[in-house]
Each structure stands twice: as structure tokens, then as C-alpha cells.
């Protein structure tokens, strides 16, 4: 299961990872789990949560925002926290 991605998000929330490190590792793990077929084995709840988190990570920028769709580290952390609460992972 892709609980490793949830654990990665928890590390981001507790300050162990920066936004840049979190998103880099998230995408690396996503690709790896996708290629190995692990993502397909997730239950619907976990899969939905991770798909939303993918979108959030994709909107992250480590520099100045170039458009309204981008989010900074503070916003990413807030959105990931709310997402994990909604899906009862924290």
C-alpha cells in the first residue's frame, strides 16, 4: 500500500522535510509505486487522498509565485494537513 506516501506527508507536516524535499520525494515515490503496480492496490479512500495530494504537490513552487494556481510551502503544508485530517490519516 501507499501508506509510505502518507508517512512522507506526515514528515513534511512535522517539519522533518521542506516543501521542496517533500514534493521531490513524493513524485519519486509516486513514479516508483506506479511503475511497480502498488498504487493500483490502494483502497479507494487512500487512492483519492493521494491523487489530491499529487495535485497539491504539483502546484507547489519554491520560488516566487508566477500565477494564481501556485502555492508556497506554508499553503502546501496547510492544504496537506487539511487533506490528511479529512481522510483521517492524522
N, CA, C and O atoms as a GROMACS GRO file, in nm:
protein
  360
    1UNK      N    1   0.084  -0.119   0.000
    1UNK     CA    2   0.000   0.000   0.000
    1UNK      C    3   0.088   0.125   0.000
    1UNK      O    4   0.208   0.120   0.030
    2UNK      N    5   0.028   0.231  -0.034
    2UNK     CA    6   0.100   0.358  -0.047
    2UNK      C    7   0.100   0.441   0.081
    2UNK      O    8   0.106   0.564   0.077
    3UNK      N    9   0.092   0.372   0.193
    3UNK     CA   10   0.097   0.445   0.320
    3UNK      C   11   0.232   0.515   0.336
    3UNK      O   12   0.244   0.608   0.416
    4UNK      N   13   0.332   0.471   0.262
    4UNK     CA   14   0.462   0.538   0.267
    4UNK      C   15   0.449   0.683   0.221
    4UNK      O   16   0.520   0.770   0.271
    5UNK      N   17   0.359   0.710   0.128
    5UNK     CA   18   0.336   0.848   0.083
    5UNK      C   19   0.267   0.929   0.192
    5UNK      O   20   0.294   1.048   0.208
    6UNK      N   21   0.177   0.865   0.266
    6UNK     CA   22   0.112   0.932   0.380
    6UNK      C   23   0.216   0.962   0.487
    6UNK      O   24   0.217   1.070   0.545
    7UNK      N   25   0.304   0.865   0.515
    7UNK     CA   26   0.410   0.886   0.613
    7UNK      C   27   0.503   0.999   0.570
    7UNK      O   28   0.548   1.078   0.654
    8UNK      N   29   0.530   1.008   0.442
    8UNK     CA   30   0.612   1.117   0.390
    8UNK      C   31   0.544   1.251   0.416
    8UNK      O   32   0.608   1.348   0.456
    9UNK      N   33   0.414   1.257   0.394
    9UNK     CA   34   0.338   1.380   0.419
    9UNK      C   35   0.342   1.417   0.567
    9UNK      O   36   0.353   1.535   0.601
   10UNK      N   37   0.334   1.318   0.654
   10UNK     CA   38   0.342   1.345   0.798
   10UNK      C   39   0.478   1.404   0.835
   10UNK      O   40   0.486   1.494   0.919
   11UNK      N   41   0.584   1.355   0.773
   11UNK     CA   42   0.718   1.410   0.798
   11UNK      C   43   0.726   1.554   0.752
   11UNK      O   44   0.790   1.637   0.816
   12UNK      N   45   0.662   1.584   0.642
   12UNK     CA   46   0.656   1.723   0.594
   12UNK      C   47   0.583   1.810   0.696
   12UNK      O   48   0.627   1.920   0.728
   13UNK      N   49   0.473   1.760   0.747
   13UNK     CA   50   0.394   1.839   0.843
   13UNK      C   51   0.468   1.860   0.975
   13UNK      O   52   0.451   1.964   1.038
   14UNK      N   53   0.549   1.763   1.018
   14UNK     CA   54   0.618   1.780   1.146
   14UNK      C   55   0.749   1.858   1.131
   14UNK      O   56   0.822   1.877   1.229
   15UNK      N   57   0.778   1.904   1.010
   15UNK     CA   58   0.896   1.988   0.989
   15UNK      C   59   1.022   1.911   0.955
   15UNK      O   60   1.129   1.971   0.940
   16UNK      N   61   1.012   1.779   0.942
   16UNK     CA   62   1.131   1.700   0.908
   16UNK      C   63   1.175   1.720   0.763
   16UNK      O   64   1.291   1.696   0.730
   17UNK      N   65   1.082   1.764   0.678
   17UNK     CA   66   1.112   1.787   0.536
   17UNK      C   67   1.066   1.926   0.495
   17UNK      O   68   0.964   1.975   0.542
   18UNK      N   69   1.141   1.988   0.407
   18UNK     CA   70   1.097   2.115   0.346
   18UNK      C   71   0.994   2.084   0.238
   18UNK      O   72   0.978   1.968   0.199
   19UNK      N   73   0.926   2.185   0.191
   19UNK     CA   74   0.831   2.167   0.082
   19UNK      C   75   0.899   2.114  -0.043
   19UNK      O   76   0.845   2.028  -0.113
   20UNK      N   77   1.017   2.165  -0.070
   20UNK     CA   78   1.092   2.121  -0.188
   20UNK      C   79   1.130   1.973  -0.177
   20UNK      O   80   1.115   1.897  -0.273
   21UNK      N   81   1.181   1.933  -0.061
   21UNK     CA   82   1.218   1.793  -0.040
   21UNK      C   83   1.096   1.702  -0.043
   21UNK      O   84   1.100   1.594  -0.102
   22UNK      N   85   0.987   1.747   0.020
   22UNK     CA   86   0.864   1.667   0.022
   22UNK      C   87   0.814   1.642  -0.119
   22UNK      O   88   0.786   1.527  -0.155
   23UNK      N   89   0.803   1.747  -0.200
   23UNK     CA   90   0.747   1.729  -0.334
   23UNK      C   91   0.840   1.643  -0.421
   23UNK      O   92   0.793   1.560  -0.498
   24UNK      N   93   0.970   1.664  -0.408
   24UNK     CA   94   1.066   1.583  -0.486
   24UNK      C   95   1.051   1.435  -0.451
   24UNK      O   96   1.040   1.351  -0.540
   25UNK      N   97   1.050   1.404  -0.322
   25UNK     CA   98   1.039   1.265  -0.279
   25UNK      C   99   0.901   1.208  -0.310
   25UNK      O  100   0.888   1.091  -0.346
   26UNK      N  101   0.797   1.291  -0.297
   26UNK     CA  102   0.662   1.245  -0.328
   26UNK      C  103   0.654   1.198  -0.472
   26UNK      O  104   0.604   1.088  -0.500
   27UNK      N  105   0.703   1.279  -0.565
   27UNK     CA  106   0.696   1.242  -0.707
   27UNK      C  107   0.784   1.121  -0.738
   27UNK      O  108   0.746   1.037  -0.820
   28UNK      N  109   0.900   1.110  -0.674
   28UNK     CA  110   0.986   0.993  -0.694
   28UNK      C  111   0.914   0.866  -0.648
   28UNK      O  112   0.914   0.765  -0.718
   29UNK      N  113   0.854   0.873  -0.529
   29UNK     CA  114   0.784   0.756  -0.475
   29UNK      C  115   0.659   0.725  -0.557
   29UNK      O  116   0.628   0.608  -0.580
   30UNK      N  117   0.589   0.828  -0.602
   30UNK     CA  118   0.468   0.809  -0.684
   30UNK      C  119   0.503   0.732  -0.811
   30UNK      O  120   0.436   0.635  -0.847
   31UNK      N  121   0.610   0.777  -0.879
   31UNK     CA  122   0.652   0.710  -1.002
   31UNK      C  123   0.692   0.565  -0.975
   31UNK      O  124   0.656   0.474  -1.049
   32UNK      N  125   0.767   0.545  -0.868
   32UNK     CA  126   0.813   0.411  -0.834
   32UNK      C  127   0.695   0.318  -0.801
   32UNK      O  128   0.689   0.206  -0.850
   33UNK      N  129   0.603   0.367  -0.719
   33UNK     CA  130   0.487   0.285  -0.682
   33UNK      C  131   0.394   0.264  -0.801
   33UNK      O  132   0.331   0.159  -0.814
   34UNK      N  133   0.386   0.364  -0.888
   34UNK     CA  134   0.304   0.348  -1.009
   34UNK      C  135   0.363   0.243  -1.101
   34UNK      O  136   0.290   0.160  -1.156
   35UNK      N  137   0.494   0.248  -1.120
   35UNK     CA  138   0.561   0.152  -1.208
   35UNK      C  139   0.554   0.010  -1.154
   35UNK      O  140   0.546  -0.086  -1.231
   36UNK      N  141   0.557  -0.004  -1.022
   36UNK     CA  142   0.554  -0.138  -0.962
   36UNK      C  143   0.412  -0.192  -0.946
   36UNK      O  144   0.394  -0.310  -0.915
   37UNK      N  145   0.313  -0.107  -0.967
   37UNK     CA  146   0.174  -0.151  -0.953
   37UNK      C  147   0.116  -0.132  -0.814
   37UNK      O  148  -0.001  -0.164  -0.792
   38UNK      N  149   0.194  -0.080  -0.720
   38UNK     CA  150   0.145  -0.061  -0.583
   38UNK      C  151   0.029   0.038  -0.576
   38UNK      O  152  -0.065   0.017  -0.499
   39UNK      N  153   0.034   0.144  -0.655
   39UNK     CA  154  -0.072   0.245  -0.648
   39UNK      C  155  -0.208   0.186  -0.684
   39UNK      O  156  -0.311   0.229  -0.631
   40UNK      N  157  -0.209   0.088  -0.772
   40UNK     CA  158  -0.336   0.026  -0.814
   40UNK      C  159  -0.398  -0.058  -0.704
   40UNK      O  160  -0.517  -0.089  -0.708
   41UNK      N  161  -0.318  -0.095  -0.605
   41UNK     CA  162  -0.367  -0.180  -0.496
   41UNK      C  163  -0.427  -0.100  -0.381
   41UNK      O  164  -0.481  -0.159  -0.287
   42UNK      N  165  -0.419   0.032  -0.386
   42UNK     CA  166  -0.470   0.116  -0.278
   42UNK      C  167  -0.622   0.107  -0.270
   42UNK      O  168  -0.690   0.093  -0.372
   43UNK      N  169  -0.674   0.116  -0.147
   43UNK     CA  170  -0.819   0.123  -0.135
   43UNK      C  171  -0.865   0.259  -0.187
   43UNK      O  172  -0.785   0.350  -0.206
   44UNK      N  173  -0.995   0.272  -0.210
   44UNK     CA  174  -1.048   0.394  -0.272
   44UNK      C  175  -1.018   0.519  -0.191
   44UNK      O  176  -0.987   0.623  -0.248
   45UNK      N  177  -1.027   0.509  -0.058
   45UNK     CA  178  -1.004   0.624   0.030
   45UNK      C  179  -0.860   0.673   0.016
   45UNK      O  180  -0.835   0.792  -0.002
   46UNK      N  181  -0.765   0.581   0.026
   46UNK     CA  182  -0.624   0.617   0.015
   46UNK      C  183  -0.592   0.670  -0.124
   46UNK      O  184  -0.520   0.769  -0.138
   47UNK      N  185  -0.644   0.605  -0.226
   47UNK     CA  186  -0.620   0.649  -0.363
   47UNK      C  187  -0.670   0.790  -0.388
   47UNK      O  188  -0.601   0.870  -0.452
   48UNK      N  189  -0.790   0.821  -0.338
   48UNK     CA  190  -0.846   0.955  -0.356
   48UNK      C  191  -0.760   1.059  -0.285
   48UNK      O  192  -0.733   1.165  -0.340
   49UNK      N  193  -0.718   1.028  -0.164
   49UNK     CA  194  -0.634   1.120  -0.086
   49UNK      C  195  -0.502   1.146  -0.159
   49UNK      O  196  -0.459   1.261  -0.170
   50UNK      N  197  -0.439   1.042  -0.209
   50UNK     CA  198  -0.310   1.058  -0.276
   50UNK      C  199  -0.322   1.132  -0.409
   50UNK      O  200  -0.232   1.208  -0.445
   51UNK      N  201  -0.431   1.110  -0.480
   51UNK     CA  202  -0.450   1.185  -0.606
   51UNK      C  203  -0.464   1.335  -0.578
   51UNK      O  204  -0.409   1.417  -0.652
   52UNK      N  205  -0.536   1.369  -0.473
   52UNK     CA  206  -0.549   1.511  -0.436
   52UNK      C  207  -0.415   1.567  -0.391
   52UNK      O  208  -0.380   1.680  -0.424
   53UNK      N  209  -0.340   1.488  -0.315
   53UNK     CA  210  -0.209   1.532  -0.269
   53UNK      C  211  -0.114   1.553  -0.386
   53UNK      O  212  -0.032   1.645  -0.385
   54UNK      N  213  -0.124   1.468  -0.488
   54UNK     CA  214  -0.043   1.483  -0.609
   54UNK      C  215  -0.068   1.621  -0.670
   54UNK      O  216   0.026   1.691  -0.706
   55UNK      N  217  -0.194   1.659  -0.681
   55UNK     CA  218  -0.229   1.790  -0.737
   55UNK      C  219  -0.172   1.904  -0.655
   55UNK      O  220  -0.123   2.003  -0.710
   56UNK      N  221  -0.178   1.890  -0.523
   56UNK     CA  222  -0.123   1.993  -0.435
   56UNK      C  223   0.028   2.004  -0.455
   56UNK      O  224   0.082   2.114  -0.467
   57UNK      N  225   0.095   1.890  -0.458
   57UNK     CA  226   0.240   1.890  -0.476
   57UNK      C  227   0.278   1.950  -0.612
   57UNK      O  228   0.379   2.019  -0.624
   58UNK      N  229   0.196   1.923  -0.712
   58UNK     CA  230   0.221   1.976  -0.846
   58UNK      C  231   0.207   2.128  -0.851
   58UNK      O  232   0.270   2.193  -0.934
   59UNK      N  233   0.126   2.185  -0.763
   59UNK     CA  234   0.105   2.331  -0.760
   59UNK      C  235   0.211   2.403  -0.677
   59UNK      O  236   0.217   2.526  -0.678
   60UNK      N  237   0.295   2.328  -0.606
   60UNK     CA  238   0.395   2.388  -0.518
   60UNK      C  239   0.504   2.458  -0.597
   60UNK      O  240   0.551   2.409  -0.700
   61UNK      N  241   0.543   2.575  -0.548
   61UNK     CA  242   0.659   2.644  -0.602
   61UNK      C  243   0.749   2.684  -0.485
   61UNK      O  244   0.702   2.730  -0.381
   62UNK      N  245   0.878   2.666  -0.505
   62UNK     CA  246   0.976   2.701  -0.403
   62UNK      C  247   1.020   2.846  -0.417
   62UNK      O  248   1.088   2.900  -0.329
   63UNK      N  249   0.983   2.909  -0.526
   63UNK     CA  250   1.022   3.047  -0.550
   63UNK      C  251   0.900   3.136  -0.552
   63UNK      O  252   0.796   3.101  -0.498
   64UNK      N  253   0.914   3.252  -0.614
   64UNK     CA  254   0.800   3.344  -0.623
   64UNK      C  255   0.689   3.282  -0.708
   64UNK      O  256   0.715   3.210  -0.804
   65UNK      N  257   0.567   3.312  -0.671
   65UNK     CA  258   0.451   3.262  -0.746
   65UNK      C  259   0.442   3.335  -0.879
   65UNK      O  260   0.443   3.458  -0.884
   66UNK      N  261   0.432   3.258  -0.986
   66UNK     CA  262   0.416   3.317  -1.119
   66UNK      C  263   0.271   3.326  -1.162
   66UNK      O  264   0.237   3.402  -1.252
   67UNK      N  265   0.184   3.247  -1.097
   67UNK     CA  266   0.041   3.255  -1.129
   67UNK      C  267  -0.041   3.216  -1.007
   67UNK      O  268   0.013   3.168  -0.907
   68UNK      N  269  -0.171   3.238  -1.015
   68UNK     CA  270  -0.260   3.215  -0.901
   68UNK      C  271  -0.272   3.068  -0.862
   68UNK      O  272  -0.312   3.038  -0.750
   69UNK      N  273  -0.239   2.977  -0.952
   69UNK     CA  274  -0.252   2.836  -0.922
   69UNK      C  275  -0.139   2.778  -0.839
   69UNK      O  276  -0.149   2.665  -0.792
   70UNK      N  277  -0.034   2.854  -0.822
   70UNK     CA  278   0.081   2.805  -0.746
   70UNK      C  279   0.061   2.830  -0.597
   70UNK      O  280  -0.004   2.926  -0.556
   71UNK      N  281   0.120   2.741  -0.516
   71UNK     CA  282   0.114   2.757  -0.371
   71UNK      C  283   0.255   2.749  -0.315
   71UNK      O  284   0.341   2.679  -0.368
   72UNK      N  285   0.276   2.820  -0.205
   72UNK     CA  286   0.407   2.819  -0.140
   72UNK      C  287   0.409   2.711  -0.031
   72UNK      O  288   0.312   2.638  -0.014
   73UNK      N  289   0.518   2.702   0.041
   73UNK     CA  290   0.534   2.597   0.142
   73UNK      C  291   0.431   2.607   0.253
   73UNK      O  292   0.377   2.505   0.296
   74UNK      N  293   0.403   2.726   0.300
   74UNK     CA  294   0.304   2.744   0.407
   74UNK      C  295   0.167   2.697   0.360
   74UNK      O  296   0.097   2.626   0.432
   75UNK      N  297   0.130   2.735   0.239
   75UNK     CA  298   0.000   2.694   0.184
   75UNK      C  299  -0.006   2.544   0.159
   75UNK      O  300  -0.108   2.480   0.185
   76UNK      N  301   0.104   2.488   0.109
   76UNK     CA  302   0.109   2.344   0.085
   76UNK      C  303   0.091   2.268   0.217
   76UNK      O  304   0.016   2.172   0.224
   77UNK      N  305   0.161   2.312   0.319
   77UNK     CA  306   0.151   2.246   0.449
   77UNK      C  307   0.008   2.252   0.502
   77UNK      O  308  -0.043   2.154   0.555
   78UNK      N  309  -0.054   2.368   0.489
   78UNK     CA  310  -0.192   2.384   0.536
   78UNK      C  311  -0.286   2.291   0.459
   78UNK      O  312  -0.371   2.224   0.518
   79UNK      N  313  -0.271   2.286   0.328
   79UNK     CA  314  -0.359   2.202   0.245
   79UNK      C  315  -0.337   2.054   0.271
   79UNK      O  316  -0.433   1.977   0.276
   80UNK      N  317  -0.212   2.012   0.287
   80UNK     CA  318  -0.182   1.872   0.315
   80UNK      C  319  -0.239   1.834   0.452
   80UNK      O  320  -0.296   1.726   0.468
   81UNK      N  321  -0.224   1.922   0.550
   81UNK     CA  322  -0.278   1.895   0.684
   81UNK      C  323  -0.429   1.876   0.678
   81UNK      O  324  -0.483   1.781   0.735
   82UNK      N  325  -0.499   1.967   0.610
   82UNK     CA  326  -0.644   1.958   0.598
   82UNK      C  327  -0.685   1.830   0.525
   82UNK      O  328  -0.783   1.765   0.562
   83UNK      N  329  -0.610   1.793   0.422
   83UNK     CA  330  -0.639   1.672   0.346
   83UNK      C  331  -0.624   1.547   0.434
   83UNK      O  332  -0.711   1.460   0.434
   84UNK      N  333  -0.514   1.539   0.508
   84UNK     CA  334  -0.492   1.422   0.593
   84UNK      C  335  -0.596   1.413   0.704
   84UNK      O  336  -0.636   1.303   0.743
   85UNK      N  337  -0.640   1.527   0.754
   85UNK     CA  338  -0.748   1.526   0.855
   85UNK      C  339  -0.878   1.478   0.792
   85UNK      O  340  -0.948   1.396   0.851
   86UNK      N  341  -0.910   1.528   0.674
   86UNK     CA  342  -1.034   1.490   0.606
   86UNK      C  343  -1.041   1.339   0.584
   86UNK      O  344  -1.146   1.278   0.602
   87UNK      N  345  -0.928   1.280   0.545
   87UNK     CA  346  -0.925   1.137   0.518
   87UNK      C  347  -0.884   1.054   0.640
   87UNK      O  348  -0.862   0.933   0.630
   88UNK      N  349  -0.874   1.121   0.755
   88UNK     CA  350  -0.847   1.056   0.884
   88UNK      C  351  -0.711   0.985   0.891
   88UNK      O  352  -0.698   0.877   0.949
   89UNK      N  353  -0.611   1.048   0.831
   89UNK     CA  354  -0.475   0.996   0.841
   89UNK      C  355  -0.395   1.069   0.948
   89UNK      O  356  -0.282   1.031   0.979
   90UNK      N  357  -0.453   1.174   1.005
   90UNK     CA  358  -0.396   1.240   1.123
   90UNK      C  359  -0.512   1.278   1.214
   90UNK      O  360  -0.490   1.335   1.321
   0.00000   0.00000   0.00000
